[in-house]
């Protein structure tokens, strides 16, 4: 048995506690179970009402909903407003805009206007909030709330959707609690009649959290947070190039008030040398530790240092730590050329990311359902996100826990503050500390782990490799990099890789190791020879469907080649998001944002020329994930995919739909097509059909986006997802190597010694790849069950198709205490 070094207590604690989580872009939006097993779906499958469910199209008949945005603006608010309006109208309800937040509610008049379907067109890609937001002192007074109540009652509005932060939502709850008393006073004073009061006897309140700070307890991600991270990372990437040129240290201050989420995720996404957050102030003597860390980085050959500071950063005594304090320290102690950049309100601006658009849209749908299902006994709730599921939480429970975090920090109870932020925040913090503050031990484990990329390039692969290498070194392993996938392993393209070698890889697109689609079966003998030659005890394979099928081949080869009997771990990384066993893959978010941004530009062109329809072809093989989610994010009129069979009649319906649309004020169309959705209805065929049938009404253009979807810098989500998956994989393979070690040799021949690390709803789980075979459609290279198919009706409803929304499984009211006390494995 090879001796294993003992890690320090701190390193051991962090390694154990870093159960990895991720709030999820896009897959975090669903609360529904996987769609039924594919087979070959019947024609127009999603157009049929679900059996046994009520008709949501009439759920809002005779009801009225008002929607307002309050407090600080956040990208994605417009997507939420758009969804509330369109789904409200779809259910038969009247929907009203309230302009300028609570001030508009108090002032009434033209500040409260009925919305139409067309009035929310072209809102999806706009930042900020088009209906305005304002701080309102009047609403804090009872007199102001009396005016607001009268304005709602006169319009028959008894459902209020509030998009804002904890202050805005608290105000809404107070308004609801006083509602009966306000109506009584209004009747007594002649402001409304007794009949009007009777018709508006109770007020339903549902909140959506819109805040870039992600400081609201009870939800993994608030609307606007992901977009703010996009802005921050764009700036950090730009600053990195100038910092390298001049060997500078940059201190970047980000927003967040009393919450360090933006700072923490930025530090993970850019590989910062240090981060200051209010929830966990640095220990006494941090100045020496910081200077030592910066010096180590420079001595290792890197030409820059990045320090991230949350605007609310404090020390252990509650004293603020400012950007200038840190700059002065670095200049005085180390003499480094140091600059400060305070990002400010640029973080609130710009176009919302694909994640925030889909999050806003998904939450908007859920908010309307919660309002229309509400009763006088239903407590005011907030539509929230927990891992891969939408949930409804009691509004004031969330507000109270959010306030408890601030109280804990003010009282110096920082461990409590971290716990109250939730499991996801704690795991982010632990992974950061592992990568930034723990160094490889002097005593080595005696184990060798190799990492390789397989399949097509995907943004975020390099972040996963960096994390794998560094966490492996922290475990005391010798880490090997295999170039060009299984082919490189066969040809001996293997080298030892060091800590500093992977510095700066987090933000790089593509694959620094090189990747190929070659499968290993024809190279078993050469691969076995090199596994023995380089003394490899475990393989971490980062890639797409080929990584999965290639690993299955390696398992088959174990019966003939003993050298293949070593633990294997697959980390899904592909833009297609088609790897079985995981709801999401590294690289898919970056590709989705690329498609969404391109669609924005194309829609802008179409809006200028009028009466034009664009046909866009996306990647994905047979998997329709990119086409579907880009359709939601870009506001497409249709998205053709292989998983949902369509025929010539469906194409005709789509053409007629666009023909009717051209008669409105919205004279443009956007249609997405997955590249392999149908072998006969090709992009050219659909383009020609639309062109012919639309003659005299609209003209058509087509775009094949191609390999641009695989390029570019990874998004913050993909950087962090890759980082966490790499760390989780190393922790698993280390345990598995020890488990399979006998008398100094590794022999792993059981099914659970070759696993895929995948995200399943609220957890990251390791699944034996042999168990995943029955879940896989190998002919079409897709899982048989795919969660995102349940979101397709929302895409169609928001595009004004008359179909039934499946509400067979809806979000139920939960309690935030259950989320905070969730098990270690939960997201």
KOLRO-196823 format. One record per residue (C-alpha): x, z, y. Coordinates in steps of 0.1 Angstrom, whole numbers, padded with zeros to 4 digits, always signed. Last residue first. Example, Ala and Ser with C-alpha at 12.3 -4.5 7.8 and 13.67 -1.06 7.14 Angstrom:
2
+0137+0071-0011 +0123+0078-0045 
//
This chain:
827
-0276-0045+0224 -0282-0022+0194 -0254-0013+0170 -0247+0021+0184 -0283+0032+0179 -0307+0034+0209 -0309+0067+0228 -0312+0049+0261 -0338+0024+0248 -0360+0052+0233 -0358+0071+0266 -0371+0039+0283 -0405+0041+0266 -0422+0011+0252 -0453-0009+0262 -0457-0038+0238 -0444-0073+0244 -0468-0098+0228 -0470-0112+0193 -0500-0136+0187 -0499-0146+0223 -0494-0183+0216 -0501-0204+0247 -0527-0231+0241 -0521-0266+0254 -0532-0285+0284 -0499-0299+0298 -0491-0289+0333 -0452-0290+0332 -0452-0251+0333 -0475-0252+0303 -0452-0276+0284 -0421-0256+0289 -0440-0224+0280 -0452-0241+0248 -0415-0248+0239 -0404-0211+0240 -0413-0204+0204 -0388-0231+0193 -0361-0208+0208 -0360-0186+0177 -0347-0212+0153 -0355-0211+0115 -0341-0237+0091 -0307-0235+0108 -0292-0268+0118 -0267-0293+0103 -0292-0321+0096 -0284-0325+0059 -0272-0289+0056 -0305-0274+0066 -0294-0237+0064 -0312-0205+0057 -0304-0207+0020 -0267-0210+0027 -0267-0179+0050 -0263-0155+0021 -0231-0173+0011 -0218-0167+0046 -0220-0130+0042 -0236-0116+0074 -0219-0095+0101 -0243-0083+0128 -0244-0083+0166 -0277-0066+0174 -0308-0067+0196 -0322-0101+0185 -0296-0114+0159 -0263-0123+0174 -0238-0135+0148 -0206-0126+0132 -0202-0147+0101 -0188-0131+0070 -0163-0137+0042 -0154-0105+0024 -0191-0097+0019 -0194-0122-0010 -0166-0105-0030 -0132-0121-0038 -0109-0103-0014 -0075-0095-0029 -0048-0083-0005 -0015-0070-0020 +0005-0039-0011 -0007-0019-0041 -0043-0029-0036 -0057-0039-0001 -0093-0051-0001 -0107-0022+0019 -0077-0022+0043 -0082-0060+0049 -0120-0054+0054 -0114-0027+0080 -0091-0049+0100 -0114-0078+0096 -0143-0058+0112 -0123-0045+0142 -0109-0080+0147 -0143-0096+0147 -0157-0071+0172 -0129-0078+0197 -0133-0116+0194 -0171-0114+0197 -0167-0093+0229 -0143-0116+0246 -0162-0147+0236 -0195-0133+0249 -0177-0122+0281 -0163-0156+0288 -0194-0174+0276 -0216-0153+0299 -0193-0157+0329 -0195-0195+0325 -0167-0213+0309 -0147-0238+0330 -0155-0274+0325 -0160-0296+0294 -0182-0299+0264 -0213-0311+0284 -0191-0337+0301 -0189-0352+0267 -0220-0373+0270 -0245-0371+0299 -0264-0402+0289 -0284-0411+0320 -0315-0433+0323 -0335-0447+0352 -0372-0455+0354 -0397-0470+0378 -0431-0456+0388 -0467-0469+0393 -0464-0507+0395 -0449-0508+0360 -0451-0474+0343 -0459-0487+0309 -0430-0512+0308 -0404-0488+0323 -0416-0459+0301 -0413-0480+0270 -0379-0494+0280 -0365-0459+0287 -0380-0446+0255 -0365-0474+0235 -0331-0471+0252 -0330-0433+0246 -0338-0440+0210 -0372-0437+0194 -0361-0452+0161 -0335-0426+0148 -0355-0397+0163 -0343-0365+0179 -0306-0374+0175 -0294-0373+0211 -0319-0348+0223 -0341-0364+0250 -0349-0350+0284 -0376-0363+0307 -0377-0358+0344 -0403-0372+0367 -0409-0378+0404 -0437-0382+0429 -0448-0346+0434 -0474-0350+0461 -0500-0359+0435 -0509-0394+0423 -0475-0397+0406 -0484-0368+0384 -0513-0388+0369 -0489-0415+0358 -0465-0389+0345 -0492-0375+0322 -0502-0410+0311 -0465-0416+0301 -0464-0383+0283 -0496-0391+0264 -0482-0425+0254 -0451-0409+0241 -0472-0385+0220 -0492-0415+0206 -0459-0432+0197 -0449-0403+0175 -0434-0368+0179 -0419-0343+0154 -0407-0311+0168 -0374-0301+0152 -0359-0335+0162 -0363-0329+0199 -0379-0347+0229 -0381-0327+0261 -0410-0334+0285 -0419-0330+0322 -0386-0312+0329 -0384-0281+0352 -0346-0278+0352 -0342-0245+0335 -0371-0250+0310 -0360-0286+0302 -0324-0274+0300 -0336-0249+0274 -0354-0275+0253 -0327-0302+0255 -0299-0278+0248 -0316-0262+0218 -0328-0295+0202 -0305-0293+0172 -0301-0327+0154 -0268-0334+0171 -0267-0312+0202 -0259-0335+0231 -0283-0344+0259 -0299-0377+0269 -0317-0378+0303 -0346-0402+0311 -0353-0402+0348 -0387-0410+0363 -0390-0425+0398 -0421-0426+0421 -0402-0414+0452 -0367-0425+0463 -0357-0392+0478 -0373-0370+0452 -0357-0390+0424 -0322-0384+0439 -0329-0347+0442 -0342-0347+0406 -0309-0363+0395 -0288-0337+0413 -0308-0309+0398 -0306-0325+0364 -0268-0325+0367 -0268-0288+0375 -0291-0281+0345 -0269-0301+0321 -0237-0283+0332 -0255-0250+0330 -0266-0256+0295 -0231-0267+0284 -0217-0235+0298 -0244-0214+0281 -0239-0232+0247 -0201-0225+0247 -0201-0194+0225 -0230-0196+0201 -0265-0180+0202 -0292-0169+0178 -0266-0165+0151 -0269-0167+0113 -0269-0204+0111 -0247-0224+0135 -0267-0249+0156 -0260-0238+0192 -0250-0274+0201 -0223-0263+0226 -0204-0248+0197 -0186-0215+0191 -0199-0193+0163 -0172-0166+0153 -0165-0168+0116 -0147-0140+0098 -0126-0145+0066 -0111-0118+0043 -0084-0130+0019 -0088-0145-0016 -0076-0180-0005 -0042-0172-0019 -0057-0168-0054 -0064-0205-0056 -0087-0218-0083 -0117-0194-0081 -0110-0189-0044 -0116-0226-0036 -0154-0221-0034 -0148-0194-0007 -0126-0219+0012 -0154-0245+0010 -0179-0220+0024 -0154-0214+0052 -0153-0251+0060 -0191-0252+0061 -0193-0225+0087 -0163-0236+0107 -0176-0271+0105 -0209-0259+0120 -0192-0246+0151 -0159-0228+0158 -0138-0197+0159 -0122-0189+0125 -0107-0154+0121 -0085-0154+0090 -0070-0124+0071 -0039-0114+0052 -0016-0142+0062 +0019-0139+0048 +0032-0170+0065 +0044-0187+0033 +0015-0174+0012 -0012-0187+0036 +0010-0218+0040 +0010-0225+0002 -0028-0219+0000 -0034-0243+0028 -0013-0270+0012 -0031-0266-0022 -0065-0264-0007 -0060-0295+0016 -0089-0317+0004 -0113-0289+0007 -0103-0278+0042 -0127-0296+0065 -0114-0317+0094 -0135-0313+0126 -0105-0306+0148 -0094-0281+0173 -0065-0275+0196 -0050-0240+0202 -0058-0242+0239 -0094-0252+0232 -0116-0265+0260 -0122-0245+0291 -0099-0220+0307 -0112-0188+0323 -0102-0163+0297 -0068-0179+0290 -0050-0163+0319 -0027-0143+0296 -0027-0156+0260 +0010-0159+0257 +0015-0125+0274 +0002-0106+0243 +0022-0126+0218 +0014-0155+0194 +0033-0161+0161 +0032-0197+0152 +0013-0220+0127 +0013-0258+0125 +0021-0256+0088 +0005-0288+0078 -0025-0273+0059 -0032-0247+0086 -0030-0275+0112 -0056-0295+0093 -0078-0264+0090 -0079-0262+0128 -0056-0281+0152 -0031-0253+0159 -0030-0220+0140 -0021-0189+0161 -0006-0160+0143 -0010-0123+0151 +0011-0095+0136 -0011-0065+0134 -0007-0032+0152 -0043-0026+0159 -0036-0032+0196 -0020-0065+0186 -0052-0075+0169 -0072-0065+0201 -0048-0088+0221 -0050-0118+0197 -0088-0117+0191 -0095-0112+0229 -0074-0141+0238 -0088-0163+0211 -0124-0154+0221 -0116-0162+0258 -0100-0195+0247 -0132-0205+0228 -0153-0198+0259 -0160-0234+0267 -0166-0253+0234 -0143-0279+0218 -0156-0297+0187 -0150-0283+0152 -0126-0256+0142 -0105-0231+0162 -0079-0209+0146 -0068-0173+0144 -0044-0158+0119 -0041-0121+0110 -0009-0105+0096 -0009-0069+0083 +0021-0046+0082 +0003-0022+0105 +0030-0019+0131 +0045+0012+0147 +0053+0007+0184 +0016+0006+0192 +0001-0023+0212 -0010-0013+0247 -0044+0002+0258 -0055+0001+0294 -0067-0035+0301 -0080-0048+0268 -0093-0016+0253 -0106-0003+0287 -0126-0035+0291 -0141-0032+0257 -0151+0004+0264 -0167-0005+0297 -0188-0034+0283 -0199-0011+0255 -0210+0016+0279 -0230-0010+0300 -0248-0023+0269 -0256+0012+0256 -0274+0022+0288 -0267+0031+0324 -0279+0066+0316 -0249+0070+0292 -0224+0060+0319 -0240+0084+0344 -0239+0112+0318 -0201+0107+0314 -0198+0107+0352 -0214+0141+0357 -0197+0146+0392 -0229+0158+0408 -0233+0128+0430 -0226+0106+0400 -0253+0123+0380 -0278+0121+0409 -0271+0084+0412 -0278+0079+0375 -0309+0101+0376 -0324+0077+0403 -0323+0048+0378 -0338+0072+0352 -0367+0079+0375 -0373+0043+0384 -0374+0033+0348 -0399+0061+0339 -0419+0051+0371 -0424+0015+0358 -0435+0023+0323 -0417-0003+0302 -0429-0037+0290 -0406-0055+0266 -0391-0089+0263 -0367-0092+0234 -0332-0104+0225 -0314-0074+0239 -0339-0055+0259 -0353-0073+0289 -0380-0059+0311 -0414-0065+0325 -0421-0034+0346 -0453-0014+0341 -0480+0003+0361 -0499+0024+0336 -0528+0009+0317 -0559+0032+0319 -0577+0010+0345 -0571-0019+0322 -0544-0046+0320 -0546-0077+0298 -0546-0100+0329 -0517-0082+0345 -0495-0080+0313 -0502-0117+0306 -0492-0127+0341 -0460-0106+0339 -0451-0121+0306 -0452-0156+0320 -0432-0146+0350 -0406-0129+0328 -0400-0161+0309 -0398-0181+0341 -0375-0157+0358 -0353-0154+0327 -0352-0191+0323 -0342-0197+0359 -0317-0167+0358 -0300-0181+0327 -0298-0216+0340 -0279-0202+0370 -0296-0199+0404 -0284-0222+0432 -0265-0206+0460 -0266-0173+0478 -0266-0136+0469 -0229-0134+0460 -0220-0152+0493 -0234-0120+0509 -0201-0101+0508 -0171-0115+0489 -0146-0090+0505 -0111-0105+0499 -0080-0084+0503 -0044-0097+0502 -0012-0082+0487 +0023-0095+0489 +0039-0070+0466 +0062-0042+0480 +0056-0020+0450 +0048+0015+0463 +0038+0007+0500 +0023-0027+0494 +0003-0016+0463 -0010+0016+0480 -0019-0002+0512 -0039-0028+0493 -0057-0001+0473 -0067+0019+0503 -0078-0014+0520 -0101-0022+0492 -0117+0011+0495 -0119+0041+0472 -0146+0064+0485 -0142+0102+0479 -0166+0116+0453 -0140+0141+0439 -0133+0120+0408 -0126+0089+0430 -0152+0066+0443 -0161+0029+0440 -0194+0019+0458 -0183-0016+0469 -0171-0023+0434 -0134-0031+0433 -0117-0058+0412 -0079-0060+0411 -0061-0093+0403 -0024-0095+0399 -0003-0127+0401 +0028-0145+0388 +0027-0136+0351 +0061-0133+0334 +0057-0101+0314 +0076-0082+0342 +0048-0091+0365 +0021-0077+0342 +0041-0046+0335 +0046-0040+0372 +0008-0042+0378 +0001-0016+0350 +0028+0008+0363 +0013+0006+0398 -0022+0013+0385 -0010+0042+0364 +0009+0058+0393 -0022+0055+0415 -0044+0068+0388 -0028+0102+0390 -0061+0120+0384 -0084+0099+0363 -0101+0068+0376 -0138+0069+0386 -0163+0061+0358 -0198+0053+0372 -0185+0043+0406 -0165+0013+0393 -0129+0004+0400 -0114-0024+0380 -0078-0031+0371 -0055-0059+0358 -0084-0084+0358 -0090-0106+0327 -0113-0129+0346 -0145-0124+0327 -0139-0088+0318 -0131-0078+0354 -0161-0098+0366 -0183-0080+0341 -0171-0046+0354 -0173-0054+0391 -0208-0068+0388 -0220-0038+0367 -0204-0012+0389 -0237+0002+0403 -0238+0024+0435 -0242-0006+0458 -0234-0036+0436 -0214-0060+0457 -0178-0072+0450 -0145-0063+0465 -0115-0084+0455 -0079-0071+0458 -0055-0099+0453 -0018-0095+0444 +0004-0124+0453 +0030-0145+0435 +0026-0173+0461 +0014-0202+0440 -0002-0178+0414 -0023-0162+0440 -0034-0196+0453 -0046-0206+0419 -0062-0173+0411 -0082-0173+0444 -0102-0204+0432 -0110-0188+0398 -0120-0156+0415 -0143-0175+0439 -0161-0194+0411 -0162-0161+0392 -0180-0143+0420 -0206-0171+0425 -0213-0173+0388 -0216-0135+0386 -0242-0136+0413 -0261-0161+0393 -0261-0139+0362 -0273-0109+0383 -0302-0127+0400 -0331-0115+0379 -0321-0082+0363 -0302-0080+0330 -0302-0054+0302 -0334-0038+0315 -0344-0001+0313 -0323+0012+0342 -0323-0009+0373 -0288-0014+0387 -0283-0050+0378 -0268-0055+0413 -0281-0090+0418 -0316-0076+0421 -0350-0090+0411 -0368-0066+0387 -0402-0078+0377 -0431-0054+0384 -0467-0054+0371 -0494-0036+0390 -0532-0036+0382 -0555-0023+0409 -0588-0006+0402 -0624-0006+0417 -0621-0041+0433 -0657-0052+0426 -0670-0017+0434 -0651-0016+0467 -0665-0050+0476 -0700-0037+0469 -0694-0005+0489 -0685-0027+0518 -0651-0030+0534 -0635-0018+0566 -0665+0003+0575 -0646+0035+0580 -0662+0052+0550 -0658+0021+0529 -0621+0019+0539 -0615+0056+0532 -0630+0053+0497 -0610+0022+0490 -0578+0039+0500 -0587+0069+0479 -0592+0047+0448 -0560+0028+0454 -0537+0058+0460 -0520+0056+0426 -0518+0018+0429 -0501+0019+0463 -0476+0046+0451 -0468+0024+0421 -0461-0006+0444 -0439+0015+0466 -0419+0026+0436 -0415-0011+0427 -0401-0020+0461 -0377+0009+0461 -0365+0001+0425 -0357-0035+0432 -0379-0066+0438 -0406-0089+0423 -0440-0074+0427 -0470-0089+0408 -0504-0075+0421 -0537-0079+0403 -0570-0068+0420 -0573-0096+0445 -0609-0103+0456 -0598-0118+0489 -0614-0091+0511 -0601-0065+0486 -0565-0076+0491 -0565-0075+0529 -0583-0042+0528 -0557-0026+0506 -0528-0038+0528 -0545-0024+0559 -0550+0010+0541 -0514+0008+0530 -0502+0005+0566 -0523+0035+0576 -0509+0055+0547 -0474+0049+0560 -0445+0035+0540 -0462+0001+0542 -0455+0000+0580 -0418+0005+0575 -0414-0029+0558 -0381-0044+0548 -0386-0081+0545 -0387-0109+0519 -0397-0145+0521 -0420-0168+0502 -0391-0192+0496 -0370-0165+0479 -0332-0168+0476 -0317-0197+0457 -0335-0229+0451 -0334-0247+0418 -0368-0238+0406 -0387-0242+0439 -0389-0280+0436 -0427-0277+0430 -0442-0244+0438 -0469-0257+0462 -0478-0285+0437 -0497-0261+0414 -0515-0245+0443 -0511-0212+0460 -0537-0193+0480 -0523-0178+0512 -0516-0143+0523 -0493-0142+0553 -0518-0165+0571 -0540-0134+0578 -0527-0103+0562 -0504-0081+0583 -0500-0053+0557 -0495-0076+0527 -0472-0097+0548 -0451-0067+0556 -0450-0058+0519 -0431-0090+0512 -0426-0116+0538 -0452-0140+0525 -0478-0130+0500 -0486-0160+0479 -0520-0160+0462 -0531-0170+0427 -0566-0177+0416 -0570-0172+0378 -0580-0199+0353 -0553-0191+0327 -0533-0222+0338 -0536-0211+0374 -0519-0178+0366 -0493-0196+0344 -0485-0219+0373 -0484-0193+0400 -0466-0166+0380 -0441-0192+0367 -0433-0205+0401 -0428-0170+0415 -0404-0161+0387 -0384-0193+0392 -0383-0185+0429 -0369-0151+0422 -0341-0167+0403 -0314-0161+0428 -0319-0126+0444 -0332-0115+0477 -0329-0079+0488 -0362-0059+0492 -0395-0075+0484 -0409-0106+0467 -0447-0110+0465 -0473-0123+0440 -0510-0119+0443 -0533-0124+0414 -0571-0132+0414 -0596-0129+0386 -0628-0148+0378 -0612-0167+0349 -0578-0152+0341 -0580-0152+0303 -0596-0187+0302 -0565-0207+0292 -0553-0178+0271 -0579-0187+0245 -0578-0159+0219 -0558-0161+0188 -0568-0167+0152 -0550-0200+0146 -0525-0210+0172 -0539-0237+0194 -0524-0271+0185 -0500-0289+0208 -0470-0273+0193 -0471-0293+0161 -0476-0328+0177 -0470-0345+0143 -0465-0321+0114 -0432-0304+0110 -0407-0316+0083 -0393-0286+0066 -0388-0262+0094 -0392-0227+0083 -0416-0209+0108 -0403-0200+0142 -0382-0169+0145 -0398-0137+0157 -0409-0134+0194 -0395-0113+0221 -0376-0141+0236 -0356-0141+0268 -0324-0126+0255 -0318-0160+0239 -0312-0173+0274 -0287-0155+0286 -0284-0126+0268 -0276-0093+0274 -0245-0088+0253 -0234-0061+0230 -0203-0051+0211 -0199-0018+0194 -0168-0007+0213 -0172+0029+0203 -0149+0028+0173 -0121+0009+0191 -0125+0031+0221 -0122+0063+0202 -0092+0051+0182 -0075+0040+0214 -0081+0073+0231 -0070+0093+0200 -0037+0073+0198 -0035+0049+0170 -0021+0059+0136 +0000+0033+0120 -0010+0018+0086 +0015+0020+0057 +0014-0010+0034 +0000+0000+0000 
//
